[in-house]
Amino acid sequence: MDASVETSQNSSQDAIYVDVLIVGAGISGIDAAYHLQNNCPEKSFTLLENQESFGGTWLTHKYPGIRSDSDLFTFGYKWKPWIGPPIATADEILRYLDESLEENDLRRHIRFNHEVLSASWSGEDKQWGLMVRRKDTEETIEFKCNFLWMCQGYYRHSEGYMPDFPGMDDFKGEVIHPQTWREDLDYKNKKVIVVGSGATAATLIPAMADDCAHITMLQRSPTYFTAAPNRNDMADTLRELDVPDEWIHEIARRKTLHDQKTITERSFTDSETLKKELIIGAKQYLGKDFDVEKHFTPSYRPWRQRLAFIPDGDLFNSIKSGKASVVTDQIDHFTEKGILLKSGEELEADIIISATGFNLSVLGDIEFAIDGKPLNFADSWAHRGILFSGIPNMAWVFGYLRTSWTMRSDLISEFVCRLLNHMDEKDVSVVTPELREEDKDMPELPFIDPENFNAGYLTRSMHKMPKQGDKQPWVFSQDYYSEKDQIPATDLEDGTLKYR
Ligand SMILES: Cc1cc2nc3c(=O)[nH]c(=O)nc-3n(C[C@H](O)[C@H](O)[C@H](O)COP(=O)(O)OP(=O)(O)OC[C@H]3O[C@@H](n4cnc5c(N)ncnc54)[C@H](O)[C@@H]3O)c2cc1C
């Protein structure tokens, strides 16, 4: 048992108390733990993790080629230098997280195989009570804490999003979702169709193409891809000059963020030229005879969904070599032999991979209640997209979708620690965001503006998410470049945070 927990547990039947409970030991949970340990050294804390190990997304996903789609200088933490090529495999990310735990002695705070089932706030006790299932022993145990830090990510880990394709049961081969990959799946010399053209499809196809008889990317509509060598020349040069790793990390982060900012701004102000450049980039890899207009020219504005990066152009190279192909069409129904398309063409397959994304999970599928009343998260207003109106002592790490997720996790970690220290200085133990009089006429806007970012998993579930307003601190812009100044400067006494 973790030492910090042991001291607070009187007997095996008693609830286990810590000051802060962190739900999830993925990249955000480890970030939260690091900051708590350093910025709030007096607080006791524990991480509750459903899986048997740490890493979250990078542990869950085991499909061939699994890798990041954003660079690790920004997807890595501010506080631990990344040393390696910008795009990293899941194994490399897990190693980085393992080192982060080791170097900071954080592993002892994690309880693996602990699934949080419910969380209820008691205003009288000023505590959260959590019912937690131990998956290794099937026991249900109770934890209590003063502050709940939700680092459970944003999608359901147990299964991915599988559309109900007509005729799926007729198909004689195997249908598999990348999120629940069967590691012994034998695809050698098999005909494979990958349904979807997001980052997952772009990763799977080059990783499998050499072994399959043929692999086809079947997409309803095209995605923007950008291809470049998987290296950061500036970081490599600085390393040759013996510049310290910490400096290289910071400089590479700033350069990457600067470049991404330029692209994001251009996607709003100069989207047609940017679109042309992306398409020319694809043509350069695929050659003039390839129908780039049909297969790689999306109708939406660049950056409205995450721009998928292909390291070393590997997806394009697989297509160019003839081992992989792209079909842009709609599924009419599955047949015994494969998929019949709306155009009348039938694609044959032994294996169909449904790279159709995931299911948004609001608050980790945990049943929440406040003073006995079930919580409907959609009724609350997001306070900077971190805290929520009417919900005491709870923060959720929802990272960036366009910029690397971790850039926001770092900002939130600093903010939560500042808030906890502020509460200690005020000698209060409860903080609840509440609308001020002047906030009460705000329009109810979706948590993520679909004009800004419109991935399918978000549009399918936006009605379950909290609202945002049109004035601070009730705005969640998903814009790192403004939030990097706004979040640290948040006035903790602006009347929207009620303390007691
Ligand atoms: C395949 C894939 C690739 C991605 N690549 C990138 C990328 O390159 N760049 C980027 O910025 N983002 C990427 N993302 C988004 C990615 O999810 C986040 O960037 C990041 O990994 C999220 O970290 P997290 O710790 O917040 O959540 P997660 O990684 O989702 O981890 C959450 C953890 O909480 C645990 N948990 C959940 N519910 C409970 C519960 N009830 N009780 C106990 N534990 C619970 C889960 O088991 C999990 O371990 C990718 C997502 C996917 C699916």
The ligand as an SDF file (V2000), in Angstrom:
LIG
                    3D

 53 58  0  0  0  0  0  0  0  0999 V2000
   -4.7500    6.6820  -30.8570 C   0  0  0  0  0  0  0  0  0  0  0  0
   -4.6870    8.0600  -30.2770 C   0  0  0  0  0  0  0  0  0  0  0  0
   -3.6120    8.8840  -30.5850 C   0  0  0  0  0  0  0  0  0  0  0  0
   -3.5520   10.1620  -30.0420 C   0  0  0  0  0  0  0  0  0  0  0  0
   -2.4850   10.9550  -30.3630 N   0  0  0  0  0  0  0  0  0  0  0  0
   -2.4150   12.1800  -29.8490 C   0  0  0  0  0  0  0  0  0  0  0  0
   -1.3030   13.0380  -30.1570 C   0  0  0  0  0  0  0  0  0  0  0  0
   -0.4100   12.6750  -30.8900 O   0  0  0  0  0  0  0  0  0  0  0  0
   -1.2890   14.2650  -29.6280 N   0  0  0  0  0  0  0  0  0  0  0  0
   -2.2840   14.7250  -28.8040 C   0  0  0  0  0  0  0  0  0  0  0  0
   -2.2050   15.8440  -28.3550 O   0  0  0  0  0  0  0  0  0  0  0  0
   -3.3180   13.9320  -28.4730 N   0  0  0  0  0  0  0  0  0  0  0  0
   -3.4150   12.6910  -28.9710 C   0  0  0  0  0  0  0  0  0  0  0  0
   -4.4820   11.8970  -28.6430 N   0  0  0  0  0  0  0  0  0  0  0  0
   -5.4430   12.3360  -27.6680 C   0  0  0  0  0  0  0  0  0  0  0  0
   -5.0090   11.6670  -26.3280 C   0  0  0  0  0  0  0  0  0  0  0  0
   -6.0110   10.9150  -25.7950 O   0  0  0  0  0  0  0  0  0  0  0  0
   -4.4770   12.6730  -25.3740 C   0  0  0  0  0  0  0  0  0  0  0  0
   -3.5540   13.4760  -25.9360 O   0  0  0  0  0  0  0  0  0  0  0  0
   -3.8200   12.1110  -24.1020 C   0  0  0  0  0  0  0  0  0  0  0  0
   -3.1610   10.8880  -24.2310 O   0  0  0  0  0  0  0  0  0  0  0  0
   -4.8520   12.0600  -23.0940 C   0  0  0  0  0  0  0  0  0  0  0  0
   -4.2160   11.8130  -21.8890 O   0  0  0  0  0  0  0  0  0  0  0  0
   -5.0550   11.7140  -20.5810 P   0  0  0  0  0  0  0  0  0  0  0  0
   -4.1520   11.2730  -19.5160 O   0  0  0  0  0  0  0  0  0  0  0  0
   -5.8100   12.9950  -20.3540 O   0  0  0  0  0  0  0  0  0  0  0  0
   -6.1870   10.6310  -20.8990 O   0  0  0  0  0  0  0  0  0  0  0  0
   -6.0530    9.1100  -21.3120 P   0  0  0  0  0  0  0  0  0  0  0  0
   -4.8290    8.8330  -22.0550 O   0  0  0  0  0  0  0  0  0  0  0  0
   -7.3560    8.7920  -21.9420 O   0  0  0  0  0  0  0  0  0  0  0  0
   -5.9310    8.3680  -19.9140 O   0  0  0  0  0  0  0  0  0  0  0  0
   -6.9830    8.3730  -18.9940 C   0  0  0  0  0  0  0  0  0  0  0  0
   -6.7690    7.2730  -17.9780 C   0  0  0  0  0  0  0  0  0  0  0  0
   -7.8500    7.3330  -17.0530 O   0  0  0  0  0  0  0  0  0  0  0  0
   -8.2930    6.0270  -16.7740 C   0  0  0  0  0  0  0  0  0  0  0  0
   -9.7100    6.0700  -16.3920 N   0  0  0  0  0  0  0  0  0  0  0  0
  -10.7630    6.4740  -17.1380 C   0  0  0  0  0  0  0  0  0  0  0  0
  -11.9090    6.3340  -16.4660 N   0  0  0  0  0  0  0  0  0  0  0  0
  -11.5650    5.8270  -15.2460 C   0  0  0  0  0  0  0  0  0  0  0  0
  -12.3250    5.4410  -14.0960 C   0  0  0  0  0  0  0  0  0  0  0  0
  -13.6560    5.5480  -14.0550 N   0  0  0  0  0  0  0  0  0  0  0  0
  -11.6460    4.9540  -13.0200 N   0  0  0  0  0  0  0  0  0  0  0  0
  -10.2900    4.8350  -13.0360 C   0  0  0  0  0  0  0  0  0  0  0  0
   -9.5340    5.1830  -14.1000 N   0  0  0  0  0  0  0  0  0  0  0  0
  -10.1700    5.6640  -15.1940 C   0  0  0  0  0  0  0  0  0  0  0  0
   -8.0720    5.2810  -18.0770 C   0  0  0  0  0  0  0  0  0  0  0  0
   -7.9380    3.8890  -17.8420 O   0  0  0  0  0  0  0  0  0  0  0  0
   -6.7830    5.8970  -18.5960 C   0  0  0  0  0  0  0  0  0  0  0  0
   -5.6530    5.1900  -18.2070 O   0  0  0  0  0  0  0  0  0  0  0  0
   -4.5800   10.6240  -29.1850 C   0  0  0  0  0  0  0  0  0  0  0  0
   -5.6620    9.7990  -28.9000 C   0  0  0  0  0  0  0  0  0  0  0  0
   -5.7270    8.5340  -29.4340 C   0  0  0  0  0  0  0  0  0  0  0  0
   -6.9100    7.6740  -29.1050 C   0  0  0  0  0  0  0  0  0  0  0  0
  1  2  1  0
  2  3  1  0
  2 52  2  0
  3  4  2  0
  4  5  1  0
  4 50  1  0
  5  6  2  0
  6  7  1  0
  6 13  1  0
  7  8  2  0
  7  9  1  0
  9 10  1  0
 10 11  2  0
 10 12  1  0
 12 13  2  0
 13 14  1  0
 14 15  1  0
 14 50  1  0
 15 16  1  0
 16 17  1  0
 16 18  1  0
 18 19  1  0
 18 20  1  0
 20 21  1  0
 20 22  1  0
 22 23  1  0
 23 24  1  0
 24 25  2  0
 24 26  1  0
 24 27  1  0
 27 28  1  0
 28 29  2  0
 28 30  1  0
 28 31  1  0
 31 32  1  0
 32 33  1  0
 33 34  1  0
 33 48  1  0
 34 35  1  0
 35 36  1  0
 35 46  1  0
 36 37  1  0
 36 45  1  0
 37 38  2  0
 38 39  1  0
 39 40  1  0
 39 45  2  0
 40 41  1  0
 40 42  2  0
 42 43  1  0
 43 44  2  0
 44 45  1  0
 46 47  1  0
 46 48  1  0
 48 49  1  0
 50 51  2  0
 51 52  1  0
 52 53  1  0
M  END
$$$$
